[in-house]
Amino acid sequence: MSTVQAQEQQLLIGGEWVSADGGRTFEKEDPFTHEPATIAAAAGVEDANRAVEAAAAAFPEWSAMEPSKRAELLTAAADLLTERAPEIAQTMTEECGAVFGWGMFNCDLAAGMLRAAAAQAGLPGTDDIPSQVPGLKAMGVRQPVGVVVGIAPWNAPVILATRAVATPLAYGNTVVLKASEECPRTHAAVAAAINDAGVAPGVINLLTNAPDDAAAVVEALIAHPEVRRVNFTGSTKVGRIIAAKAAEHLKRTLLELGGKAPMVVLADADLDEAVNAAGFGAFMNSGQICMSTERVVIDKSIADEFGEKLAAKAASLPYGDPRDQGTAIGPVINSAAVERIGELLEDAKSKGARVLAGGDVEGSVVQPTVLAGVTPEMDVYYQESFGPIACIVEVDNVDEAVAVANDTEYGLAAAVFSRDVDAAMDVARRIDSGICHINGSTVHDEPQMPFGGVKGSGWGRFGAEAALQEFTELRWISIQEGERHYPI
């Protein structure tokens, strides 16, 4: 096991990498070795205000720039992310315990997001609206809103930090990215790529903060009068707090929150395909993905065969040190996650769940686990595990499958497996989720797709033109040509 020497990370404010007010720092440890991985600047309220003010100062020039030039700069940032991908993937291993392949995939998809955003740069424009007033030309005009705050999580750090800022920048907004306390250097790599691509000082700003300061920093960002939009990806618990704070200041938010993704497997499904999708969906990145397959809702007639196949899949996955090339399942993010997942497993076992594979925790690594006979009496039935646990819930018919799939406060991703696509479409329409895949994994994302959830999984949509609604302001502007008659 190699040791990791902690590296330093500063804030990016107004194009300069600077220390936090008072020189304060905090330490982030490697989740596998528990050695220091990063010593990062611990921003406070004053730093948050300076970052917003830098973004506000940069807004007039950036928003007035030719869209083709903004697109050129975002494309250059994508090229830098791709060029720096091996180094960034290593940083993800050090801060998040991610295996190298997950880090490289993060960089590849994030670069694609920047290129997709670049292609959208010219979208904010003008639509003519018919008017009943003689001589009146009416238009719907979309304009950038100003300063956008993006708050990104640690679990897919390059992807989600990029998503928080890419389309806002493309549409002419300037941004403040608040990094996760779990991966300050990884999130800084996204800001650095955009900054190094040649954007003007203040177009992108980065804040890193100690865990104890998170609430004050976020509240200051939301409250600042120059901030016009807030987007947040993270837990539903924190999302509710952010929504409430934003409501106090009448700030619009885009929230992508927790999930408890069901994969419905109908009696006629191709079991091998369903098993492959469930294995990927439940165990990729140790189950630490908002779209992770947390529940397999399956027809009773095929449940035993499916369970055997999924258990064999889980047992075949090497787990342990994320630095080992063959490791598929690395550690979970921190000791609190280890404790929480361990408690969910013990609760399920004590209430009758059958462990078909895994079921134990080794240090900071949770074995890829398959639980059968999961019922609503078990905490893992309702709670988002955010760990490598696939829960099998047996049902008697399609109506019961839909009821179980919807028996959750969440509604982000879902999947349905059936050889009868029309039947699967009928089930998909009845599931309360923002995303549903037929004969595919619950874990899937592409830059151009409308991404977001319903119920406790949040509101609003990232992705391509869907983001246009979130990060631009629609204005009505009219021009009166010739005389107009008024009644008084």
Residue pairs with C-beta under 8 A, 6 or more apart in sequence:
1 33
1 321
1 323
2 323
3 33
3 35
4 30
4 33
4 35
4 36
4 37
4 94
5 36
6 27
6 35
6 36
6 37
6 38
6 39
7 37
7 38
7 39
7 185
8 25
8 38
8 39
8 40
9 38
9 39
9 40
9 41
9 184
9 185
9 188
9 208
10 17
10 18
10 19
10 41
11 17
11 18
11 19
11 20
11 41
11 43
11 47
11 51
11 205
11 206
11 207
11 208
12 18
12 188
12 191
12 192
12 195
12 204
12 205
12 206
13 47
13 50
13 51
13 54
13 202
13 205
13 206
14 50
14 54
14 57
14 58
14 201
14 202
14 205
15 54
15 195
15 200
15 201
15 202
16 201
18 41
19 41
20 41
20 42
20 43
20 44
20 47
21 43
21 44
21 46
21 47
22 44
24 41
24 42
24 44
24 210
25 39
25 40
25 41
25 42
26 39
26 40
26 42
26 181
26 209
26 210
26 211
27 36
27 38
27 39
27 40
28 36
28 37
28 38
28 39
28 40
28 95
28 181
28 182
28 183
28 184
29 35
29 36
29 37
30 36
30 37
30 94
30 95
30 97
31 96
31 97
31 331
31 332
31 333
31 334
31 364
32 97
32 321
32 322
32 323
32 330
32 331
32 363
32 364
32 365
34 364
37 94
37 95
37 185
38 94
38 95
38 184
38 185
40 184
40 185
40 208
41 47
41 208
42 208
42 209
42 210
42 213
43 51
43 207
43 208
43 209
43 213
43 217
44 209
44 213
44 216
44 217
45 216
45 217
45 220
47 207
47 217
48 176
48 207
48 217
48 220
48 221
48 224
49 220
49 224
51 176
51 205
51 206
51 207
51 221
52 147
52 149
52 176
52 205
52 221
52 224
52 226
52 227
53 226
54 201
54 202
54 205
55 147
55 174
55 175
55 176
55 202
55 203
55 205
55 226
56 146
56 147
56 174
56 226
57 202
58 174
58 200
58 201
58 202
58 203
59 144
59 146
59 147
59 173
59 174
61 200
62 70
62 169
62 172
62 173
62 174
62 199
62 200
62 203
63 143
63 144
63 172
63 173
63 174
64 172
65 172
67 121
67 122
67 170
67 172
68 121
68 122
70 118
70 121
70 169
70 170
70 172
71 118
71 119
71 121
71 122
71 170
72 118
73 194
73 197
73 198
73 199
74 114
74 115
74 117
74 118
74 121
74 166
74 169
74 170
74 194
74 197
75 114
75 115
75 118
76 197
76 198
77 114
77 193
77 194
77 196
77 197
77 199
78 110
78 111
78 112
78 114
78 115
78 118
78 193
79 111
79 197
80 193
80 196
80 197
81 88
81 107
81 110
81 111
81 114
81 158
81 162
81 189
81 190
81 193
82 107
82 108
82 111
84 107
84 189
84 193
85 103
85 104
85 107
85 108
86 104
87 189
88 103
88 106
88 107
88 158
88 186
88 189
89 98
89 100
89 102
89 103
89 104
89 106
89 107
90 100
90 103
91 103
91 183
91 185
91 186
91 189
92 98
92 102
92 103
92 106
92 157
92 158
92 183
92 186
93 99
93 100
93 103
93 322
93 323
93 330
94 185
95 154
95 157
95 182
95 183
95 184
95 185
95 186
96 154
96 155
96 157
96 182
96 183
96 186
96 333
97 286
97 322
97 330
97 331
97 332
97 333
97 364
98 106
98 285
98 322
98 330
99 322
99 327
99 328
99 329
99 330
100 322
100 325
102 284
102 285
103 158
106 156
106 157
106 158
106 159
107 158
109 158
109 159
109 445
109 447
110 158
110 159
110 161
110 162
110 163
110 190
112 446
112 447
113 159
113 162
113 163
113 166
113 447
114 162
114 166
114 194
115 447
116 166
116 447
116 448
116 464
117 166
117 167
117 169
117 170
117 447
118 170
120 167
120 170
120 171
120 464
120 465
120 467
120 468
121 170
121 171
123 142
123 171
123 465
123 468
124 142
124 143
124 144
124 171
124 172
124 468
124 472
125 141
125 142
126 139
126 140
126 141
126 142
127 139
127 140
128 137
128 138
128 139
129 138
129 139
129 140
129 476
130 138
131 137
131 138
131 478
133 480
133 484
134 482
134 484
135 480
135 481
135 482
135 483
135 484
136 478
136 479
136 480
136 481
136 484
137 478
137 479
137 480
137 481
138 476
138 477
138 478
139 476
139 477
139 478
139 479
140 474
140 475
140 476
141 474
141 475
141 476
141 477
142 468
142 472
142 473
142 474
142 475
143 172
143 472
143 473
143 475
144 171
144 172
144 173
144 471
144 472
144 473
145 173
145 228
145 229
145 471
145 472
145 473
146 173
146 174
146 226
146 227
146 228
146 229
147 173
147 174
147 175
147 176
147 224
147 226
147 227
147 228
147 229
148 165
148 168
148 173
148 174
148 175
148 176
148 227
148 228
148 229
148 230
148 231
148 471
149 175
149 176
149 178
149 221
149 222
149 227
149 229
149 230
149 231
150 161
150 164
150 165
150 168
150 175
150 176
150 177
150 178
150 231
151 164
151 178
151 218
151 230
151 231
151 232
151 233
151 234
151 242
152 160
152 161
152 163
152 164
152 177
152 178
152 179
152 180
152 187
152 233
153 160
153 180
153 182
153 233
153 234
154 180
154 181
154 182
154 183
154 186
154 333
155 285
155 288
155 289
155 290
155 333
155 386
156 285
156 289
157 180
157 183
157 186
157 187
158 186
158 189
158 190
159 445
160 233
161 177
161 179
161 186
161 187
161 190
161 191
162 190
163 233
163 462
164 175
164 177
164 231
164 233
165 175
165 177
165 190
165 191
165 194
165 204
167 462
167 463
167 464
167 467
167 468
167 470
167 471
168 175
168 229
168 231
168 467
168 471
169 175
169 194
169 199
169 203
169 204
171 467
171 468
171 471
171 472
173 228
173 229
173 471
174 202
174 203
174 204
174 205
175 203
175 204
175 205
176 205
176 206
176 207
176 221
176 227
177 187
177 190
177 191
177 204
177 205
177 206
177 207
178 207
178 209
178 217
178 218
178 221
179 187
179 188
179 206
179 207
179 208
179 209
180 187
181 208
181 209
181 210
181 211
181 214
182 333
182 334
184 208
187 206
187 208
188 206
188 208
191 204
191 205
191 206
194 203
194 204
195 203
195 204
207 217
207 221
209 217
215 241
218 242
218 245
219 245
221 227
221 230
222 230
222 242
222 245
222 246
222 249
222 251
223 245
223 249
227 251
228 251
228 252
228 473
229 251
229 252
229 253
229 254
229 470
229 471
230 242
230 246
230 251
230 252
230 253
230 254
231 253
231 254
231 255
231 256
231 460
231 462
231 470
232 238
232 239
232 242
232 253
232 254
232 255
232 256
233 255
233 256
233 257
233 290
234 257
235 257
235 258
236 257
236 258
236 409
236 410
236 456
236 457
236 458
239 255
239 257
239 258
239 458
242 253
242 255
243 253
243 255
246 252
246 253
252 470
253 459
253 460
254 452
254 458
254 459
254 460
254 461
254 462
254 470
255 458
255 459
255 460
256 290
256 412
256 451
256 452
256 453
256 457
256 458
256 460
256 462
257 290
257 410
257 412
257 453
257 456
257 457
257 458
258 290
258 384
258 410
258 412
258 456
258 457
259 290
259 291
259 292
259 294
259 384
259 410
259 412
259 413
259 453
259 457
260 294
260 295
260 382
260 383
260 384
260 408
260 409
260 410
261 281
261 291
261 292
261 293
261 294
261 295
261 410
261 412
261 413
261 414
261 415
261 433
261 442
262 293
262 294
262 295
262 296
262 297
262 404
262 405
262 408
262 414
262 415
262 431
262 442
263 274
263 277
263 278
263 281
263 293
263 295
263 296
263 297
263 414
263 415
263 416
263 417
263 441
263 442
264 297
264 298
264 401
264 402
264 405
264 414
264 415
264 416
264 417
264 427
264 431
265 271
265 274
265 296
265 297
265 298
265 299
265 302
265 306
265 417
266 299
266 398
266 401
266 416
266 417
266 418
266 420
266 423
266 424
266 427
267 299
267 301
267 302
268 418
268 419
268 420
269 302
269 417
269 418
269 419
270 417
270 419
270 439
271 302
271 305
271 306
271 309
272 309
273 417
273 439
274 306
274 417
275 306
275 309
275 310
275 313
276 313
277 293
277 415
277 417
277 439
277 440
277 441
277 442
278 293
278 296
278 310
278 313
278 390
278 441
279 310
279 313
279 314
279 317
279 390
280 441
280 443
281 291
281 292
281 293
281 415
281 441
281 442
281 443
282 292
282 293
282 294
282 368
282 388
282 389
282 390
283 314
283 317
283 328
283 329
283 368
283 388
283 390
284 292
284 443
286 329
286 330
286 331
286 332
286 365
286 366
286 387
286 388
287 294
287 366
287 385
287 386
287 387
287 388
287 389
288 332
288 333
288 386
288 387
289 443
290 412
290 413
290 457
291 412
291 413
291 435
291 442
291 443
291 444
291 445
292 386
292 442
292 443
293 390
293 415
293 441
293 442
293 443
294 384
294 385
294 389
294 390
294 391
295 374
295 381
295 391
295 392
295 393
295 404
295 405
296 306
296 310
296 390
296 391
296 392
296 393
297 393
297 395
297 401
297 404
297 405
298 306
298 392
298 393
298 394
298 395
298 401
299 394
299 395
299 396
299 397
299 401
300 394
300 395
300 396
303 372
303 392
303 394
306 392
307 356
307 370
307 372
307 392
308 356
310 356
310 357
310 370
310 390
310 392
311 356
311 357
311 370
312 357
314 356
314 357
314 358
314 368
314 369
314 370
314 390
315 357
315 358
315 368
317 328
317 329
317 368
318 324
318 326
318 327
318 328
318 329
319 327
319 328
319 329
319 330
319 362
319 365
319 367
319 368
320 327
320 329
320 330
320 362
320 365
321 327
321 330
322 330
322 331
329 365
329 366
329 367
329 368
329 388
330 365
331 363
331 364
331 365
332 338
332 341
332 364
332 365
332 366
332 386
332 387
334 364
335 364
337 386
337 387
338 361
338 364
338 366
341 361
341 366
341 385
341 386
341 387
341 389
342 361
342 366
343 379
344 379
344 380
344 383
344 385
344 387
344 389
345 359
345 360
345 361
345 369
345 371
345 380
345 389
347 378
347 379
347 380
348 371
348 374
348 378
348 379
348 380
348 391
349 355
349 359
351 375
351 377
351 378
352 373
352 375
353 371
353 372
353 373
353 374
353 375
353 378
353 380
353 391
354 371
354 372
354 373
355 369
355 370
355 371
356 370
356 371
356 372
356 392
357 367
357 368
357 369
357 370
358 366
358 367
358 368
358 369
358 370
358 388
359 367
359 369
359 371
360 367
361 367
366 387
366 388
366 389
367 388
368 388
369 387
369 388
369 389
369 390
370 389
370 390
370 392
371 380
371 389
371 390
371 391
371 392
372 392
373 392
373 394
374 380
374 381
374 391
374 392
374 393
375 381
375 393
376 382
376 407
380 389
380 391
381 391
381 393
382 408
382 409
384 410
393 404
395 401
395 404
398 423
398 427
401 427
402 427
402 430
402 431
405 414
405 431
406 430
406 431
406 432
408 455
408 456
409 455
409 456
410 453
410 455
410 456
410 457
411 432
411 433
411 434
411 453
411 454
411 455
411 456
411 457
412 433
412 434
412 435
412 452
412 453
412 457
412 458
413 433
413 434
413 435
413 436
413 437
413 442
413 443
413 444
413 453
414 428
414 431
414 433
414 435
414 436
414 437
414 442
415 436
415 437
415 438
415 439
415 440
415 441
415 442
416 424
416 427
416 428
416 431
416 436
416 437
416 438
416 439
417 424
417 438
417 439
418 424
418 427
418 438
418 439
421 438
421 439
424 438
424 439
425 438
428 436
428 438
432 454
432 455
433 453
433 454
433 457
434 450
434 451
434 452
434 453
434 454
434 457
434 461
435 442
435 444
435 451
435 452
435 453
437 444
445 451
446 463
447 463
447 464
448 463
448 464
449 463
449 464
450 461
450 462
450 463
450 464
450 466
451 461
451 462
451 463
451 466
452 458
452 459
452 460
452 461
452 462
452 466
453 459
460 469
460 470
461 467
461 469
461 470
462 470
